[in-house]
Amino acid sequence: MAEQIDPWSGEAPEDYSQLSEKFGIEPFEEVLDKLPDPSHQMRRNLIFGHRDFEKIAERINKGQDYAVMTGLMPSGKMHLGHKMVVDQLKWYQNHGASLYLCVADLESHITRDFSLEEAREIAFEEYLKNYQALGLDLEKCHVYFQSESESVKRLAYTLGKKVNFSELRAIYGYEGDTSASRIFYPMIDVSDILRPQLEEYEGPIPTVVPVGIDQDPHLRLSRDVANRFESEFGFVPPSSTYGRLIQGLDGEKMSSSNPDNAIFLTDPVDEVKSKIDDAVTGGRHTIEEQREKGGKPEECMIYNFYVYHLIPDDEELLEVKEACESGEMTCGECKGKAFDLLKNFLEEHKEKREEIGEIDESILSN
Amino acid sequence: MAEQIDPWSGEAPEDYSQLSEKFGIEPFEEVLDKLPDPSHQMRRNLIFGHRDFEKIAERINKGQDYAVMTGLMPSGKMHLGHKMVVDQLKWYQNHGASLYLCVADLESHITRDFSLEEAREIAFEEYLKNYQALGLDLEKCHVYFQSESESVKRLAYTLGKKVNFSELRAIYGYEGDTSASRIFYPMIDVSDILRPQLEEYEGPIPTVVPVGIDQDPHLRLSRDVANRFESEFGFVPPSSTYGRLIQGLDGEKMSSSNPDNAIFLTDPVDEVKSKIDDAVTGGRHTIEEQREKGGKPEECMIYNFYVYHLIPDDEELLEVKEACESGEMTCGECKGKAFDLLKNFLEEHKEKREEIGEIDESILSN
């Protein structure tokens, strides 16, 4: 597995730059100045890599059509890490994209053992409602479930005719004990990625798929498959961007299966208070030492939250950073500030969820 | 491949009894006396083997519910060999079965490279119309397309979670260059076979699948999978019967890809005349020798046609056989008789097809 990234292991990569080199992902900062009004995730290198994004940047600049495709796998609760994708989608929605949002209920069923009924409920109540409450306009997206889509019923079987077991083994590390459903699943994923380019949707069109690095195997396969079926479907190989995975409060990867290290979008405010109190920071052993030497924001999970989510304004972020490094602001004060920001966000989010009520099935398209 | 039967090779087995022994198929003649009014295919050992058919015979005798499941793969034209399955279905329809008829359009797409649109057209115009014209009441069957069915969308992915690559390799001889779609296809087939037992259809129920021996791998896998999901779905392992493959006019397996050796259901009568004239028979070199020694019906393709299709009455068949063996009937006379019978059949079939016109999509269920 030395040269493989496993999209189902849930492990965070150790070193982003090495992965970029090894897998041919380009640094995102090289395309940054080609974008109007880049988001804080783009400016701060939280989106650190891309494949073939130039053609998307060009379309954005020229006001031409392009598509953004992303998937959500309904399993457990959404945390701040999941919010990063939604923020990206909102940015694209404000920059002329046609958005395709796939509910990966088959992936949830095949790789996490949820029933399709459970996956459906989680998708509506947890994911889609949060997406809408976070400000994504779902009515303007093409939202669909894998288990109900043409892409699964038809396209996956067509594309899967030109992908063989040796290839899947090399990409995903499949063995003899890999199940038939798991073996075939990447073809569903590839179909989801190429689906916006079918004639009944956009037709062949530059498409960008914002993902975590763990999803890159699907992207590489999708680009290969797009080429193999170019003459039949006219597919443009999909572009992609790669986002860093936010760390949790204990410094490990933020994860739904580790509720103490994650801030969930529906966490009660009092629980968040104690989570913040327990966070790993870059502070010194004593207040005196902190005042004298200053803190180390690069080691601080609270600062991380500012960078990723809580302080999108760069100047404001710099002020906080300097206040920390100069020893002017203590960890206690800083945690208070972070809690206030989070509290505002969570309360507002809760209100929006209540306003939304139930997400209607009519938002689904086919 | 020594111990494997390949459902996609299109090759006829050399020796039915050996196959039965090797793969644990029971002789059909052992259950024959448990059946009321057995068909000529049953009586004449054309249906030569079965697995677990006793429970079906019992249900038939007691007038209890049971299901029959079969698939048709739309590819090319229907010949007399294909008619054998329809005759079996009619028998079951007259003996209290709930019939499930799956149009295997995904199989046609994956293994024969037809587009789903082509497969659909062939299914309606060639297969379903012929089935109806042959006397099967399609309105009383559950007819569905694989590409449109729940079984494909959902059940196949669920069942495929408990079947791994090693197992599929052992059954089907898969290698590294086997395509993802081909690897996964058996799960679709298994889902089709177990689908009648879902709660939304019959619920768990004895089901018989009449097949050619080449389809046995799917049956063995289906029985295994039924057991693995017994606690979840309550599946009864499906029963099966095995039919011989009719020989063509040249003594080889009757095949759509060999139009001279096959009688197609829509053949023009004059073409059939010349095909019959060229048939391999069990006749002698001269008429004198034939009168003296008699013919050899066991080597005769015309006699084969009588046995399989043209003379369902056993006494009448015996008379023809004796007339041949005694030298009373020459090959010329016999070919004339076969042609007359075929002509009547084909003309009547053509009339029925014209009466039917287009098969309406409303016969499809979901």
Chai-1 contact restraints between the chains, C-beta under 6 A:
chainA,res_idxA,chainB,res_idxB,connection_type,confidence,min_distance_angstrom,max_distance_angstrom,comment,restraint_id
A,L106,B,Y157,contact,1.0,0.0,6.0,A-B,restraint_1
A,I110,B,Y157,contact,1.0,0.0,6.0,A-B,restraint_2
A,S147,B,K153,contact,1.0,0.0,6.0,A-B,restraint_3
A,S147,B,R154,contact,1.0,0.0,6.0,A-B,restraint_4
A,K153,B,S147,contact,1.0,0.0,6.0,A-B,restraint_5
A,R154,B,S147,contact,1.0,0.0,6.0,A-B,restraint_6
A,Y157,B,L106,contact,1.0,0.0,6.0,A-B,restraint_7
A,Y157,B,I110,contact,1.0,0.0,6.0,A-B,restraint_8
A,Y157,B,S181,contact,1.0,0.0,6.0,A-B,restraint_9
A,G160,B,A180,contact,1.0,0.0,6.0,A-B,restraint_10
A,G160,B,S181,contact,1.0,0.0,6.0,A-B,restraint_11
A,K161,B,S179,contact,1.0,0.0,6.0,A-B,restraint_12
A,K161,B,S181,contact,1.0,0.0,6.0,A-B,restraint_13
A,V163,B,A180,contact,1.0,0.0,6.0,A-B,restraint_14
A,N164,B,D177,contact,1.0,0.0,6.0,A-B,restraint_15
A,N164,B,S179,contact,1.0,0.0,6.0,A-B,restraint_16
A,F165,B,G176,contact,1.0,0.0,6.0,A-B,restraint_17
A,F165,B,T178,contact,1.0,0.0,6.0,A-B,restraint_18
A,S166,B,G176,contact,1.0,0.0,6.0,A-B,restraint_19
A,G176,B,F165,contact,1.0,0.0,6.0,A-B,restraint_20
A,G176,B,S166,contact,1.0,0.0,6.0,A-B,restraint_21
A,D177,B,N164,contact,1.0,0.0,6.0,A-B,restraint_22
A,T178,B,F165,contact,1.0,0.0,6.0,A-B,restraint_23
A,S179,B,K161,contact,1.0,0.0,6.0,A-B,restraint_24
A,S179,B,N164,contact,1.0,0.0,6.0,A-B,restraint_25
A,A180,B,G160,contact,1.0,0.0,6.0,A-B,restraint_26
A,A180,B,V163,contact,1.0,0.0,6.0,A-B,restraint_27
A,A180,B,F184,contact,1.0,0.0,6.0,A-B,restraint_28
A,A180,B,M187,contact,1.0,0.0,6.0,A-B,restraint_29
A,S181,B,Y157,contact,1.0,0.0,6.0,A-B,restraint_30
A,S181,B,G160,contact,1.0,0.0,6.0,A-B,restraint_31
A,S181,B,K161,contact,1.0,0.0,6.0,A-B,restraint_32
A,I183,B,I183,contact,1.0,0.0,6.0,A-B,restraint_33
A,F184,B,A180,contact,1.0,0.0,6.0,A-B,restraint_34
A,F184,B,F184,contact,1.0,0.0,6.0,A-B,restraint_35
A,M187,B,A180,contact,1.0,0.0,6.0,A-B,restraint_36
